[in-house]
Amino acid sequence: MKSTYRTALISAIPAAAAPLARTLYYRSLGTRARLRLKLRSTSAPGGGAPIFIIGCGRSGTSILGRVLAMHPRVQYIYEPYDLWAAIHPVTDFLQLYSHDEPRCLLDARSATSETSSRFQRLMSPPPGFTLVEKSPINALRIGFLDAVAPGARFVHIVRDGVDVAHSIERIAATARRLAFRPPLNNWWGVGNMKWIALERDGIAARYYSDDVSRLITDAQRGAYEWLLSQHQVNAWRAHLGMRLVELRLDDLVNDPRATLVSVIDGAGLPHPGEEWLDRAIHEVRPVTSDYGTELTLPAQMRADFNKFQELYDFKGRAGPLPA
């Protein structure tokens, strides 16, 4: 996986040089993506409509992506944020590859014919293959993706929101230094830019405008991201129809065979046979769910959060903010 290689590469660098190495590394990725865009003046032949794996981060998108990557007719791309930044700089919510003001929520208004052309040039699979792209943030960008790649299919994986919130909290507790730039938070990006953009975009879209400022902890903010992801998927459910496939992480872990068959069929991928299914099942691992159970949210946010939890038959519930 690209992230594993990146971690190993940077960890081998002396600590004093690591901030500069990180800065140069991300800059080189952004430069390489823009160069690839210039060199690919025409779209490569593709394999039909792409499949986007979506879901709030920490919901099992990586597990699902790793399994689908094993499919013999899939070209899998793992979180290609550098490519998305080359397609449209506003997508760079971590602000690693562009200095444009980023957005988390995107709709069709951010898509143009040039954006679609760039997407085709950078992400078209070889003939006979289907692109499967995994970026959790895309749960907030369904309208944008639907315009950039008409006919695209979406596989939405959802996990108990309390577990997600506390998993985000754990990751957001760590930041890494960069040279000449604010620290890179492991969840919220350079200078916490992801949260800044998420809060601004959420308010602009009238998601709990009066209450967002009351979210102080990373668990609360993670719950907000999870909640907005569910709202966005729900808003597009009728429009997407059969192009939306949904699964719970619990079902993937507890009954991987039946769940994977359902995903493959729903996403329109050919069934590659029992041998592939047996190998894929072995890639599905149990996930940690003991991060904690306490989660407090403002009243309306809490009510909606718990309603989604009930809808998906999850046990966790958010409680009221302390008086």
C-alpha angles and dihedrals in degrees: 000000000000094000092053092051091047092051092049092047096051094040089060091061119091111264094243092057097042097092092054091043091053093049092049092044095055092042090053091051091053092047092048092051092051090047092051088052092054093046093051099066093165133040117264116234109269140199100245131270115003126236119230119201106211138175136118111294115270090034099109100273091134093052092049092044092051090053096047089047087068091062108111093225098047131096103201124202118191117213097320095189091154090057092047090051089054090049092050123350092212089071092067095102092164090051093224099128106027139033093214116117103269129222129208099190112055132173137178092289088076092053122090135168088261091053090052091048091052091049091053092048095050104034109028111126125224117275112288094022132102121222114234111187124187121200116140092205088067089079083078093047106053094126091050093049093045089056096042094047109024113206093023118156124225129210110197118196118189132192134188104291094221091056090046093050093051092044089054089048091055094051095042090058090078130068133176128215123246128194115255092354139082116272120285109239110210091233109017099044132223109354089351088290094155092060092044090053094042093051093046094046093045092053091047089052090048096246105155093321094175095049108041092088089059092064104100108156126067089239091057092047090047089052089052091053090048091048094050090049091056092046092052094048090047092050091055098040097098094043094050095043110165090004089075118078118185134193138164120237088229091060093047090053098040100039107016096162098057093037095052092047089052092049094047092049095043093049092051096243119145114253104251095202141263094291091061091045092053091050092045093052090057089058092061110094132182114261130225113258103167099093092116140286106231114103125156126193139170115274104264093037090050092050093051093043092053091045090058090045089055092045091057093039095244120157101217121097134188119234132210123282113259113268 
